[in-house]
Structures are given as structure tokens and as C-alpha cells.
Amino acid sequence: MLDWNPALYSRFEDERTRPARDLLARVVLDAAAVQNVVDLGCGPGNSTELLVERFRQARVTGTDNSEAMLASARERLPQARFELSDIATWAPQTAPDLIYANAALQWVPAHETLLPRLLNALAPGGVLAIQMPDNRDEPTHRLMREVAAEAPWAEAIGDFSRFRTELLGLDGYYNLLAPLAAHLDVWRTAYQHPMDTPRAIVDWVRGTGLKPFVDRLPADLQASYLAEYERRVGIAYPARTDGRRLLAFPRLFIVAQRKP
């Protein structure tokens, strides 16, 4: 897959950062006592900025597997550290007080082993805070797969079943982490985003979930795929009474505290 586009991702920064704020609000840690914070999958630094603002005395490190995203984050937050890494193999040199992963772990496989490993990597009493889009069954993502399975795009896109990790669901994550955690909070909510046009919805998902589909296509097939996808999005998200389209965006949250 081609590198991420920070400018495209940041086009809807306010909407993308809202769940990051909601996640951080449920992290019960004494800011004055926190020394080491890690933002896994930090992207262009919008979530890292929240951590820098709250934990002013802590060492805040953002990690990402995209050089373009890291360059954007470094420019935005020169006071923080940013490192290139793969979440699937990442391990801290010093046990963090907080591992924070906003809209990142849905790209990483094997949650059954990944999440317990991250929880156990914390300092005693530390917190693992996770937010993941839970929208695989929403029209935006269902239509990505439907169009990708049709000619003339299917051959170039190939097997798209592993583009994103299938989440375990609230019950699955609770059962996985409850025996390991001193305190565990899991919840799911659907944000409702008014969007001006079907193209705006397409632009939103082009910065994330649609990217691996489009990246596999040559330029001519990219254009036709996006046109057909936008047409179907326009049907699936009809205009409301104010003329705008309402994009429902479910997200899953986990806040787990390691046992002292």
C-alpha cells in the first residue's frame, strides 16, 4: 500500500479528533504523576497534541509506520518525540504509564495476542486506551467491497478480505482483557457527521478505509471505481431536510488499567 496522505487525512481533523478527546476523557490518571506516554499510530499528530496538552510533564512519544505522517507530526509538535515503528512488533524500552491508540489498531492483526501484550507492557497501574472505527458493516465500507468484487476492478484489487482486521466486539474484548485488568471499560457509540455531498463522504474514507482499495488500481480504473463508488454512496446516504448527508460512524472504545 502507498504511503498515507496527511493532508487528505487532516481534511476532517475536527471530526477525527472528537473520539480521540472522548477516549482521553475516560483515562483516569494523575497528569502530574505520569512520566511516559506513547501514542501508537499517531498519524499527523492530532491525537498526540491532546496528550501533550494534558500530560505536560511527561515524555510523549508518537509512533507510526508512515514517514509522511511522522513528518507532519514532527512539524506540528516539535516538543514531542516521533518514531517509525510497526505496532505489530512494537515494544517500549521503558514501561509507559499510558499507551494510547486512536484509530490505529483496526489495521493490526491478531488482537487476541496484541492487546494483552500491550496491557502487560505498561507500568503497574498504567492504562491502555484504544479507539477503533467499527464501521465494516456501514454502507461506506460495504459498498467498497461490493464495487471491488465487480469487473473491471476485481482482478486488480484482488483479495480485499484482509485489508482491515475484523474486530472482536465488545463482549470479545471484555472477555479477553477482564482477567488481566484492574479496571476495564468498554463501550461503543456512533457519531453522526453531516456531510455536504456524497463526494465529501468519499473524500473522508479515501484518507483511511478506501485507501487500500484505490491504491491497487491503475489511474484509469481508480477514476471509474471512485465514480461508481460515489454513485452508490449517494444512494445509500440520501439528502436530509437541510440538503446534507448524515454519515453514521460507529466506534469502539477500550480503557484497561493494568493491575498494580
N, C-alpha and C positions, 0 to 999 in steps of 0.2 A: 504494500500500500504506500502511496506517495505521502510525503510529509504533510503534517497538519497546517492549516491556514489560520494563523492567529487573527488576522483582520476579519475573516468570514466568521470565525467562532465568536469574536467580540461584538459582532453586529447586534446581537441580542444580549449584551452583557448584563443589563439590569435584570432581565428575566432569568438568565442562567445563574446569577448570583443570589437571587432570592432564596432558593432552597439551601444554598451554602450558609446563608445567615441563619436560617431556621435550624439547620443542623448544629451550628456552633452555639446557638442559644440553649441547646439541651445538654451541652458539655458542662458539667458541674466540676470545675477545677478552680482552685485559688490562683488567680492570674499572677499574683506576687510570688507564688511558690514554684511555678512552672519554669523549668530551665531549658527544656529541649522539646521542640515541636517539629514535626515532619508533615509536609503536605504532599501526599502521594498523588501523582498525576496532576501536577499543579497547573498545567495549561499555561495561559498567558499571564498568570499571577493574580487573577481577580479573587480567587479564594485565599491565596497566600496573603493578600493585603488585609483581609479580615483577621487573620491570625496575627499578623504583625501589629495591628491596631489593638487587639485585645491583650496579647502577651508581650508587652513592651520590654520586659526584662529578659525574655527568653531568646535563645538561639533558634531562629526559624529557618528551616531548610525545605525548599521545594524540589521535588524530583519529577522528571518527565522523560519519556523516550523520544521526544521530538526536539531537535535542535532549534527549529523555528519558534516553537512555543517557549523554550528556555531563553532564547534571545529576547523575545518580547517581555518575558517576566523580569529578566535582569535589568532591562531598560526601565521598567516600571518601578522596580523595588531594589535599588542598588544596595540597600542596607541588609537585604536577606541573602542567603546562600542558595544557589540553584545547581543541581547536579543531574547529569544524564544517567538514567537507570531504567531497568525493566522491573516493573512491580513484581512480576512472577518470580524473580530471583533476588529482589532487593532484601538487604539485611542491614540494620543500623550498626554503626560502630559503637555508639553509646545508646543505651536503652532510653527511648523517648518517654516523656510524660504524656504526650498526645500524638497519636497517629491519626491524621485526618485525610479522608479520601472522598472528595466531592466529584461525582460523575466520572469516575475513573475505573472502578473495579468491574464494571459491566464488560470491559474489554479484556479482562484477565480470566483465564480458565481455572478450573479445579478449586472452587470456593470451599469445598469440604475440607481441604488442607490449607488453603491460603489464609482464610480468616482466623482459624486457631493459631496459625504460625504468627500472624501479625499481632494477635492479642498477647501471645506469650513473649513477643519481642519487646513489650512495654516494660517500663519500670513498674515495680509494685505499686498498685493503686492508680496506674496510668489508664488512659481512656483511648479506646479505638472508636472513631466516629466516621460513619460511612453513609453516603447518599448515592443512590444509583437510579437512573431512569428505569422505570418498569413499564415500558410502553411497547413492547414487542407485539402486543395484540391490538394496539391502536391502529386506526386506518392509515396513518402516516407510514407505519412500518409494515403492516400487512400488504399495502399497495407496493412498497419497494420490492417485496418478494414476488408478488403476483406478476408485475411487469418484468422482473428479472427472469422469470420462468418461461417467458414467451419469446418467440422469434421476432426480430433478428438479434435480440440481446442475450438470449440464454447461453449460447455457445461461448461468447466472450466472457461473461460474468462467471460461469461455471457454478460450482457448489458454493452456495452462499449460506449454508446451514450453520457454519462456524464463525461467521463474521462477528457475532456477539455471543457472550456467554448466557446460557439460559439460567435465570435466577432461581434460587431455591424457594422463594416465597417467604412470607412472614413466619409461618409455622416451621419451615425448614431451617431458617436462620436462628430462630429461638431455640429449637431443639439442639442445634449444633453448638451454640455458644453458652447456653444457660448453665451447663455443668462446669464451665471454665471461668465464669464471670462472677464477680462480687455483686454486680448490678447490671441488668440488661434491659434496654428499652428499644422496642422495635415498633415502627408504625409505617403506614402508607397513606399518601394523600395525592390528590390530583389537582394540580394547578390549572387554572383556566386563563389562557392567554388570548386576548383579542388581537387578531391579525388582519391587516388591511386587505390582503389579496391572497389567492392561492399561491402566487409566486413568493410571497413573504413566507408562507409555511415551507415551501420548497427550499428557500434560502436558509431557513432555520436548520432544517435537517441535513442540508448539504454540508454544514460545518461539523456534523457528527455522524449520525447513523447512516445517512445516504452515501457518505464518502467512499466506503469500500466497494459499493456497487458501481459508482461512477468511475472510480479510478481504474477499473479493469476494462473500460470501454475505450476504443479509439474515438477521436474527436467527432466524427460523423454520427456514430452510434450514441455518444454521450448526448448530443443535441436531441436526437429523436427519442431516446429514453426519457430525458428530462421533460420533453414536451408531453409525452404520453402520461408520465407520472403526474405532472401538473394538472393535466386534464382530469384525471381520476381524483386527485386531491380536491379539485374544485367541486366535484360532485359529492364527495364524502363529507366536505365541510361547507355546507350551504351558507349563503349570506344571512346574517341575522337582521333584526329590525333596524339596526343602525348601519347596515351595509357591510359590516366586518364579519370575519370568520372566527369562530371560537375554537381554539386549539386546546384540547384537554391533554394534559401531560402528567401522567401518574409517576410518582417517585417513591422509592422505598428507603427508609432510614433505619440505621442501627447505631446505637450508642452502648458500648460494652466497657465496663470497668474491670481491669484486672484485679484479682484478689491481692490483698496486701501481702 
